[in-house]
Each structure stands twice: as C-alpha cells, then as structure tokens.
Amino acid sequence: MRIDIEDVTVSVAGARLVEEVSVRAGSGQLVGLVGPNGSGKSTLLRCVYRALTPTAGTVRLDGDDLHALSSREGARRVAALPQETVAEFDFTVAEVVAMGRLPHQRAAVRTTAEDRSVCRAALASVGAAHLAGRAFPTLSGGERQRVLIARALAQRPSVLVLDEPTNHLDIAQQLEVLALVRASGLTVLTALHDLNLAAAHCDVLQVIDHGRIVACGPPGEVLTAELLAEVFGVRAHRVAHPVSGAVHLLFDRLPPGPGEIPRPF
C-alpha cells in the first residue's frame, strides 16, 4: 500500500509545527524521517496514524483520504507504535497482542479461533512466543518493543508507523527491532534518532527541519556533510560500512565561526 502525504500543514495554538510537507512511501518501502528534536517528525506521524488531524493537506492510502475512513477501517489499514506508549498494561503478553484484533471484531463477538491463531503467528514472527503468559510490565525494554510490534502485526495492517522505535534499547535490541520491521514486508514510515541506523535500514530518508522537508532520497545521497552541518550542527565524516557498504557517519563538533562564541554545555 502506498502512502502519500500531500502538502500537510499542522498548526497548534497559533504555532505552525509542520508546513506544507509532502512525503511518499511506495508499497513495501521503509521510509525514515530524520531531523533534530522539535523538527516536526512526531507531529507528522500523528497525522498518519490519525492521532492528529492536519490543519491543511491530505494523507492518502492508495489514493483514499485516510481521515475520511471510519476509525475501524483506518485501524485495519494502519498500525502504529507511538513514541510514548503506556507500558504498565495490567495484562499478559497474549492479551496485549490480542488488542490488535479489535478492528476486525464486531462489538458483540469475542475473540475467535482465527484471532488467536493470528496473535500466535504475530508473536512467533517477532521471536516472542515464549512470552505469551508473562505479565507485560515484567518485560525488558526490548521484549516490550517486540510485543508491541506483534500487537501491530496482529492488526494485519498494510502500513506500519513507528515513532522512534529504538528508543531506550541497547544496540543488539535496536538492530533486532529494525530487522523485524524490515522483515514484515509492510509499507513502513518511521522516525529515527540514530542517523546510522536510518542509513543502514531505510530505503529512503526524508530530512525535516523546522517543520519542512529539506532533503529526500536514498541515504547515501541525502546524508551529505553539508546537510548534516546545516541541519544538525555537526561535522560529519562519511565512511563505508565494511560489511554492507552502506554510508556510515562519524561525528564531531563544528568549530566556531569567526567571532562566534562556542555554546556552553
């Protein structure tokens, strides 16, 4: 399923957080949103998983206006893992994953055998079948992310929206989560903080700064030293990853310009 974000603007309390942003994610692509803190990444993603309605512009799924769909139909097409997820569910892992089946159930119908089969398959696909009986609050950060991804997969969506899915995870867990996302085969739109993770796993990067897209394209073309200095305020040195060949970035601080006083820590 293709995502087209068309000229989306978001204003809140008189402040324009996102301005005339257009982004396209082709079917099966993993598209990354990168940018400094406060640049508008999360605000834009909230428009895609319908937590926020754009002030102007449209989000389309295969040509259909996402915000014109019913809540149930929207949830069947798009699953989301927001940045701030309530972690203290008083449920087992199996019950958390079963929440993903709600868009497919009628109000009067309890969980079916098909629902249980879908949930088992979702847990197995993220390597968490052994956690089904565990209480969700007892899980580690990496285990929780696996379970929440399984819940999203249980929705059987066509589009997956992830807001900083690797936050608070150790390096191995970060790599595992992004490998799971890639293996899902879904159209994925994700905000990522780590530029090297974004370069290694994304097909396309959209760089957002002050609410506007300032660059887009394959990571190797987008992540130039000039752009990183302008947008992130760092000096970047590009090297090739010794195994994958993907662009890898090494950073240090930009030296102060003439007459510029270095910023205090």
Protein Blocks (a to p, Z undefined) as FASTA:
>chain_A
ZZddehiacdeehiafbghiacdddehiacdddddehilpmmmmmmmnopaccfbdcdde
ehiafklpcfklmmmmpccddfbdcfkbcbdfklmmmmmmmmmpcfklccdfklmmmmmm
mmmmnopmmmmmpcfklpcfklmmmmmmmmmmmnopabdcdehklgoiafklmmmmmmmm
mmnopacddddfblmlmmmmpmbdcddeehiafbgcdfklmmgfklmmmmnopacddddd
fklopacdddddddddehiacddZZ
